[in-house]
């Protein structure tokens, strides 16, 4: 388990949120699957585990606000400076840096491959307060058909270093690491990827038990797979959002 009490180093996935058309239905699904409880905050609804925020839901403002899946927000100590770096290295700002109450300073961007992500300068709200334990965020990976552009952008905008994964021979996978060497995620190059997106993976205690709850709550899933890193599956919630779960050894 990792408990987070402060703003994280530059580029660390620090928050995830999802825009939904029916907030009550989304609460019912994710509450059943992960055991989350919910509280209303400035800008949306925090999903709580053991009383601490682990993710966010918000009511979509219009139809164009939906369909983007879980959005990952990357930490920064200076939202304005990082936003400038994003635009000078080939990215696009969808929302300029702005205040969200006393909780954070935030922005929303697209990388050069079209993948959407946010910036999060935590103040009273540092982001996910629990990670890397069952029913919390464990990983984010970018899937794109243009891995070269993605690697160039993220290393320039966030000072990430890049290295390959010898555990996945034949796959175009690159680890993203902060300057201190900490791995924050990866880039998976798939030539047939229809669009670029940051995927979200939640840790669970028991993949098969979680999938039973997914079915009961109205979701669907792929056949579970045992991998080097654990037993995983891809889930689609009742509203069409995909995410992954994994029970690590």
DRENTI-431507 format. One line per 3 residues: number of its first residue (from 1); for each residue x, y, z of N, C-alpha, C. Coordinates in pm, whole numbers. Each point is the difference from the previous one (the first is absolute). Layout:
NUM> X,Y,Z,X,Y,Z,X,Y,Z ~ ...
***
This chain:
1> 85,-119,0,-85,119,0,88,124,0 ~ -44,103,-75,69,128,1,-101,109,33 ~ 26,72,107,-84,113,39,69,127,-44
4> -74,90,-62,55,122,-56,-56,118,79 ~ 90,86,48,-42,114,81,51,133,-55 ~ 66,-2,-115,56,124,-53,0,-5,-152
7> 21,114,-63,9,6,-144,120,-84,-46 ~ -19,-77,-106,102,-93,-46,98,66,-98 ~ 118,-63,-24,96,56,-95,-56,10,-142
10> 59,88,-78,-44,28,-135,-23,-127,-81 ~ -118,-8,-62,-31,-109,-91,-61,-123,64 ~ -9,-6,132,-58,-116,67,-151,-4,-22
13> -57,-111,-47,-146,-10,-5,-56,15,141 ~ -77,106,21,-37,35,137,-150,4,24 ~ -80,-3,-107,-146,1,13,-61,-58,-127
16> -116,-62,15,-77,-48,-115,-144,41,22 ~ -67,41,-107,-142,30,13,-73,-37,-129 ~ -131,-9,14,-84,-48,-108,-124,87,-9
19> -28,54,-120,-123,74,-25,-109,-98,-40 ~ -115,7,63,-109,-95,-23,-130,74,-26 ~ -91,-66,-71,-129,61,-30,-100,-21,112
22> 20,-102,81,-90,-27,112,85,-30,123 ~ 14,100,86,89,-12,114,-47,-108,97 ~ -129,-10,22,-52,-100,93,27,-141,-49
25> -19,-24,-130,27,-133,-55,149,-34,8 ~ 86,100,-24,144,-23,9,41,-33,143 ~ -58,70,95,30,-30,141,-43,-143,34
28> -116,-40,-50,-48,-135,29,94,-105,-57 ~ 49,20,-123,89,-98,-62,134,-7,73 ~ 66,114,14,135,-2,58,-3,-29,150
31> -110,36,65,-14,-37,140,-11,-150,18 ~ -73,-66,-92,-13,-146,6,132,-69,-33 ~ 69,48,-103,121,-68,-47,117,19,97
34> 19,122,48,119,31,81,-30,28,147 ~ -127,6,36,-32,31,139,21,145,37 ~ 1,88,-100,21,142,26,-123,64,64
37> 25,102,79,-103,92,46,26,134,-67 ~ -91,95,16,8,121,-82,-33,125,83 ~ 68,110,-36,-28,127,64,11,110,-105
40> -84,102,11,-1,110,-95,106,103,39 ~ 78,45,-100,103,101,23,-12,107,-108 ~ 82,103,12,7,101,-104,45,-64,-131
43> -84,7,-101,38,-53,-131,-42,-143,-26 ~ -65,-68,95,-42,-136,-29,-26,-83,124 ~ 21,-131,-16,-23,-96,107,126,-80,22
46> 47,-5,123,116,-83,33,-48,-140,35 ~ 72,-100,-53,-23,-140,34,93,-34,116 ~ -55,-53,107,76,-21,123,20,-148,29
49> 119,-32,48,30,-132,54,65,22,136 ~ -53,-67,103,47,24,137,-7,149,35 ~ -98,69,-59,-21,141,30,91,96,-73
52> 86,-51,-92,96,84,-71,-30,2,-150 ~ 19,114,-68,-27,9,-143,96,-88,-82 ~ -57,-79,-92,82,-85,-87,-29,23,-148
55> -106,75,-32,-37,28,-138,-113,102,3 ~ -41,48,-118,-107,97,-7,-101,-32,-108 ~ -125,35,25,-107,-4,-100,-56,141,-12
58> -47,34,-119,-68,129,-14,-108,-10,-106 ~ -103,80,17,-108,4,-97,50,67,-128 ~ -16,-67,-114,43,57,-127,-81,126,-31
61> 66,100,-56,-70,124,-31,-81,-11,-129 ~ 44,-86,-93,-74,-24,-124,51,-132,-58 ~ -54,-42,-114,37,-127,-59,146,-4,-41
64> 54,116,-43,141,5,-42,95,-20,117 ~ -51,15,122,83,-15,120,19,-147,37 ~ -75,-88,-62,6,-143,31,81,-75,-105
67> 23,-128,26,66,-84,-99,151,5,3 ~ 58,69,99,145,11,7,61,-99,100 ~ -85,-74,70,50,-96,97,54,68,124
70> 65,-78,83,65,54,119,115,90,-44 ~ 2,122,49,105,96,-34,106,0,110 ~ 125,-20,-40,110,6,96,51,143,9
73> 31,43,122,55,133,25,141,-17,54 ~ 95,69,-61,141,-11,35,39,115,92 ~ 76,-32,103,36,98,102,97,104,-53
76> -11,119,55,95,107,-27,3,93,120 ~ 116,60,26,10,103,103,-29,139,-55 ~ -7,10,-134,-24,129,-64,-84,-26,-125
79> -131,6,16,-90,-34,-110,23,91,-121 ~ 22,128,24,16,94,-110,126,-29,-80 ~ 110,-28,70,125,-30,-70,-11,-130,-79
82> -60,-104,61,-14,-128,-71,-92,15,-121 ~ -105,81,12,-89,24,-113,76,65,-116 ~ 90,93,32,82,62,-106,90,-103,-65
85> 58,-89,80,87,-103,-56,-79,-92,-93 ~ -124,-29,36,-83,-85,-83,-22,62,-137 ~ -32,128,-5,-26,63,-129,127,18,-82
88> 114,21,66,124,19,-76,60,-132,-48 ~ -48,-113,53,53,-131,-42,-100,-78,-86 ~ -104,70,-49,-90,-64,-98,-137,-36,52
91> -29,24,128,-131,-29,54,-96,116,-18 ~ -126,-22,39,-106,101,-13,-75,11,132 ~ -28,121,42,-80,20,120,-148,3,-34
94> -77,-85,66,-146,3,-12,-61,94,102 ~ 60,4,118,-38,94,105,128,61,55 ~ 8,131,0,117,68,54,5,-18,152
97> 116,22,61,9,-12,147,-107,85,69 ~ -63,-60,101,-109,67,70,-9,-54,143 ~ -59,78,86,-18,-40,138,-127,-83,15
100> 6,-102,85,-118,-78,38,-16,18,150 ~ -72,104,37,-12,35,141,137,14,65 ~ 11,-51,121,130,-3,69,68,-136,-16
103> -57,-85,-87,46,-138,-7,125,-15,-85 ~ 4,69,-115,109,-24,-94,-1,106,-110 ~ 109,6,-75,5,72,-126,14,-106,-108
106> -78,12,-106,-12,-110,-96,-1,50,-143 ~ 25,-91,-92,-11,26,-143,-32,-132,-69 ~ -43,7,-125,-32,-119,-79,68,14,-135
109> 59,-110,-49,81,9,-121,-16,-124,-88 ~ 46,15,-124,17,-112,-93,147,-9,-36 ~ 54,-122,-2,137,-17,-49,-2,-1,-153
112> 116,-3,-68,1,6,-146,-67,-119,-68 ~ -21,-110,71,-68,-116,-58,-151,6,18 ~ -48,100,76,-143,14,24,-48,-56,131
115> 89,-49,85,-40,-53,130,-25,114,98 ~ -106,-15,78,-44,104,93,55,-27,140 ~ 46,105,67,47,-13,138,-13,134,69
118> 5,-2,133,-10,122,76,128,32,74 ~ 7,123,51,106,42,91,-63,27,136 ~ 75,-31,107,-54,10,135,106,57,92
121> -20,124,41,86,63,100,-79,-1,130 ~ 23,-102,81,-80,-20,120,25,105,106 ~ -108,42,64,8,88,116,-67,-72,115
124> -124,33,32,-68,-75,105,-28,-144,-43 ~ -7,-23,-130,-30,-134,-54,122,-48,-79 ~ 85,-88,55,120,-44,-71,-25,-104,-108
127> -126,-46,-14,-31,-103,-98,-44,-128,67 ~ 28,-113,-62,-34,-129,59,76,-16,132 ~ -73,-18,108,65,-12,130,46,-142,30
130> -57,-98,-70,45,-138,9,22,-52,-141 ~ 112,-69,-22,29,-65,-128,68,-134,28 ~ 6,-84,-102,76,-126,7,-51,-95,109
133> -129,3,24,-63,-98,87,-135,-37,-64 ~ -61,-113,40,-125,-40,-64,-103,111,-4 ~ -61,14,-119,-108,95,-27,50,144,-10
136> 130,16,-35,56,132,-27,83,-5,-128 ~ 39,117,-46,83,13,-118,135,-67,20 ~ 42,-80,-99,133,-61,7,86,37,-120
139> -63,37,-116,82,22,-118,-75,76,-108 ~ 78,80,-77,-50,64,-122,101,-22,-111 ~ -48,-42,-117,85,-17,-117,-66,64,-121
142> 82,65,-82,-49,61,-123,6,-101,-113 ~ -112,-19,-68,-7,-87,-117,-17,89,-123 ~ 88,-16,-98,-1,88,-116,62,-68,-120
145> -43,42,-119,63,-48,-123,125,80,-33 ~ 23,110,71,115,87,-28,87,10,124 ~ 62,-111,35,80,-5,122,120,93,-6
148> 59,18,-117,118,86,-10,-33,144,39 ~ -113,52,-51,-40,136,35,-30,11,149 ~ -64,-103,55,-34,1,143,126,1,86
151> 97,-84,-36,124,-5,77,72,134,-2 ~ 6,62,-117,68,130,-12,-71,106,83 ~ -131,0,-4,-77,103,71,13,-14,151
154> -25,-117,54,-2,-15,146,138,15,62 ~ 103,-40,-73,135,19,54,36,149,2 ~ -49,76,-98,30,143,-5,-86,80,97
157> -128,-35,10,-93,80,81,12,-30,149 ~ 39,-125,35,-1,-40,141,135,-53,50 ~ 104,11,-82,134,-44,39,7,-150,27
160> -89,-78,-63,5,-145,18,120,-58,-72 ~ 59,-103,58,95,-82,-73,-74,-124,-51 ~ 56,-63,-102,-66,-109,-70,86,-125,3
163> -62,-114,23,72,-126,-19,-99,-110,-34 ~ 51,-104,-67,-85,-108,-49,-32,-101,108 ~ -80,-99,-40,-43,-105,92,39,-135,-58
166> 103,-60,60,47,-129,-50,-99,-113,28 ~ -97,24,89,-101,-102,30,-103,-14,-111 ~ -1,97,-94,-101,-1,-107,70,1,-136
169> 69,-106,-34,71,-4,-129,-99,8,-116 ~ 38,74,-101,-86,13,-117,-107,107,12 ~ -10,64,118,-99,106,18,71,135,9
172> -63,102,-54,54,135,4,-48,65,129 ~ 69,-30,109,-39,54,130,118,74,61 ~ -28,121,48,103,84,60,-42,43,140
175> 84,-24,99,-25,52,134,25,150,2 ~ -83,73,73,22,142,27,46,13,145 ~ 113,67,20,54,15,136,27,147,29
178> -30,39,123,37,133,47,152,11,9 ~ 53,121,13,145,14,14,58,-77,119 ~ -84,-26,103,50,-77,115,-2,-150,-24
181> -40,-42,-123,-2,-141,-35,-131,-71,26 ~ -94,66,66,-128,-63,32,-83,-18,-126 ~ -49,-121,-22,-83,-30,-118,-141,54,23
184> -50,79,-94,-134,57,16,-101,-60,-98 ~ 44,-82,-94,-90,-58,-99,78,-41,-122 ~ -70,-8,-112,69,-40,-121,-75,41,-125
187> 65,-20,-113,-59,26,-131,1,-131,-77 ~ -117,-45,-43,-15,-121,-80,-33,40,-142 ~ 92,-29,-93,-23,31,-140,-73,-114,-69
190> -120,27,-48,-80,-97,-76,-35,63,-134 ~ 52,-56,-107,-21,62,-131,-146,3,-41 ~ -82,-90,55,-142,-3,-38,-89,72,101
193> 59,76,93,-82,74,97,-82,106,-74 ~ -131,-2,21,-88,92,-72,15,143,49 ~ 39,18,126,21,132,57,96,-15,117
196> 55,111,45,94,-1,112,-75,28,129 ~ 33,-74,105,-68,21,127,88,-47,115 ~ -13,67,113,62,-45,123,-93,-101,66
199> 45,-124,15,-79,-102,66,19,4,150 ~ -103,-43,73,2,-1,146,-16,-142,50 ~ 85,-40,94,-7,-132,61,-15,15,151
202> -99,-72,54,-22,-4,144,50,-134,55 ~ 64,6,115,36,-124,68,-123,-57,70 ~ -10,-133,0,-107,-67,74,61,-117,77
205> -72,-44,102,49,-112,79,-20,-132,-72 ~ -109,-11,-77,-37,-126,-67,-69,38,-130 ~ 67,-24,-111,-55,40,-130,-133,-66,-28
208> -10,-130,23,-123,-70,-34,-118,44,88 ~ 26,25,127,-106,50,87,-45,139,-44 ~ 95,82,-43,-35,133,-49,-87,-10,-124
211> 33,-93,-90,-78,-14,-123,-142,-49,29 ~ -15,-79,102,-135,-41,41,-83,122,41 ~ 61,93,70,-70,122,39,-27,89,-121
214> 92,0,-96,-22,77,-123,-126,-47,-71 ~ -15,-132,-14,-119,-55,-64,-127,39,76 ~ 5,-12,133,-116,33,82,-39,147,-13
217> 99,86,-27,-26,143,-9,-30,47,-142 ~ 0,-93,-96,-38,35,-136,113,25,-96 ~ 124,-32,39,114,17,-89,37,-128,-72
220> 98,7,-86,51,-117,-72,152,-2,12 ~ 62,-111,-42,145,-11,12,55,-102,-98 ~ 130,11,-25,70,-97,-83,39,-120,85
223> 38,-108,-65,45,-119,71,124,34,83 ~ 2,-30,129,118,30,83,123,-70,-54 ~ 115,66,15,126,-52,-52,105,3,110
226> 74,-108,13,111,-5,94,127,45,-71 ~ 60,106,50,118,59,-61,116,-2,99 ~ 115,50,-47,116,11,88,-29,89,120
229> -92,94,-16,-23,101,103,-123,-29,86 ~ -80,-102,-37,-118,-31,79,-115,-44,-89 ~ -114,-27,62,-119,-43,-73,-83,125,-33
232> -21,21,-128,-61,126,-43,-117,-24,-94 ~ -81,104,-15,-113,-2,-94,-35,144,-34 ~ -63,18,-115,-50,131,-42,-150,4,22
235> -46,103,65,-140,15,36,-61,116,-79 ~ -125,-16,-38,-78,110,-57,-118,27,91 ~ -8,122,52,-111,31,90,-130,15,-80
238> -115,13,64,-127,6,-73,-13,119,-94 ~ 93,96,10,-10,122,-79,104,3,-112 ~ 75,-112,-16,94,-13,-110,144,35,32
241> 31,29,125,137,34,39,81,-125,26 ~ 118,-10,-63,90,-114,22,106,35,104 ~ 34,-97,81,113,10,92,45,-141,31
244> 113,-14,64,54,-133,32,10,-20,149 ~ 1,-128,40,28,-36,138,109,-106,1 ~ 74,-5,110,104,-101,12,15,-38,148
247> 12,-129,25,37,-49,132,146,-42,-10 ~ 87,74,67,142,-27,-10,39,-115,92 ~ 104,-76,-37,43,-110,84,44,48,138
***
